[in-house]
Amino acid sequence: MKGFNSQKGQALILIAFGIVALIGFTALAVDGGRVFSDRRNAQNAADTSAMAAVVKYIRSNNDRTAAKSEAVQRATSNGYQTDASHTVTVEFCDEVAVSDPCPGEAANNPEFVRVRITSVVPMTFARILGRDTVTNVVQAIARAKGTGEPDPFTAGAGMYSTKKGNYNDCFKVLGSAGLAFHNTGIYVNCSGSDALSFGGSANIYMDANAQVVGCSDDLNFQIKGTGKIDCGAIEHNVNKNTFAKVPTTLPRPTCSTAGSHDTTNNVMYPGAFTSKTLKKDTLLMPGTYCFSGPLSLIAGASIRATGPVKLVLSNDLDLKGSANNFTNLEIYAKNSNFSIAAQGVLNADRMRFFGEGNSSFSVQAQGVLTSGDIYIYSETGQIDIQAGADVDITAPPQGDTFGGLLMYMPWDNPNDFILNGGSGNIWRGTILMPTAQVTYNGGSGFKLYGQVIAETFKINGNTGGDIYYDTTYVYSPPPNPSVEIIE
């Protein structure tokens, strides 16, 4: 007898499996599409919110609260706000939890903003398979480059010590020194336990605090005024890049034709010269004068001009006469020194000294320098204003290429500076010497309107003077922030 195997019932099993598969594909198509669409929309919202935050941060002069509020508003306008189904978090990367840092270069960096959006997406068909919701988490990181890092120019300190690390005596006040800080205090970036040292008999007045990354053994020192010693300040990451935007010099001019000298009328005309000796007061006609050899002024002779003059020097120049008067003087020195000698007088309405290589600028004792709109730069040479010099100088106005910069010895300049501000001297502007030790020998009656930035400071005994933090004269790097999406 021939057997027979019935196929009845197998179709039901196949149909059942088919229905499950159909529901699965439907769930994948419908619910998966919903998850994918939400993730794409959330990512777009996070991207635009992060960009809105950094733009607002720049436009609001680094107002973090305003930046975060702008990001939240932008996310809301794109359909994402903190509610039962969504969470919107906006943080600067130096504020996030240690356990959840921003990635890469954004980690603990105040220039970066992170926007994170978490969405709980409800399922429809996937519920049959036991999945009620799917959670999407997206984030975007944007950068407001060039705005967030604190530096010497934003510290508001009349004297700022750049030196970083576990060092002591980075700002040292000796003996009976007397110094008054008006509308400002000092900032010491060293982290040593005695980074700030006050001599017991010093007389210090401050309207603001002495901020120290480390601390001081002289916490009981009586500062007059409202200032006090504030230990544990935030360390600033000061390095060569901090000063990358600071302007240094202008291109050295050249002369294509020979100059001339009318010895009868004591008048010189611009152009190229070899060695030149002047025995009488001489008028320089406007233009550029290039000297391949020495320009010597003897017997008390002076030079003067009523229009713009550029002196291009390859040898030293000493001004010894009492009538060196200029409306607009630029000096381009290359491995050569410029000095105002004892009894020498230089008066200028506008002046620039660009010291290329090992070129120095000095005013000797009893020398006189008076100039508005003056900028003094020495690449690797010295700037020396000697005790007993009579100096009244004002930095270029804000808006000028060198606006607010009075004196500048850049990061790679190995020389130190002695600040000999005598009685009756007035200096207005920023003295920027970020790797120099500045020894302050100012006298009673000396006034500085601006800021001094140096690696370390030593304030000698029997000194005095007043320092006013006046933003009219303080240098500030030109704003050049940029925004970019990082992630």
Summary of the structure (lengths in Angstrom):
residues: 487
radius of gyration: 34.0
end to end distance: 76.6
largest distance: 147.5
contacts: 1649
relative contact order: 0.10
helix: 16%
strand: 40%
